[in-house]
Amino acid sequence: MIIERQQDVTVAATSVMERTSDPRLREIMVSLVNTCTALSATSA
């Protein structure tokens, strides 16, 4: 997957993390991606 826009990073990272077999790790990582995205949006 080629990421062309900053908005696509969250979608790409979340879709990869959603394929994780461990449900606990999946929830933690999806939350982390969403939190990092929100933080970077407020600091931009």
Buried (B, 14 or more C-beta within 10 A) or exposed (E): EEEEEEEEBBBEBBEEBEEBEEEEEBEEBBEEBBEEBEEEEEEE
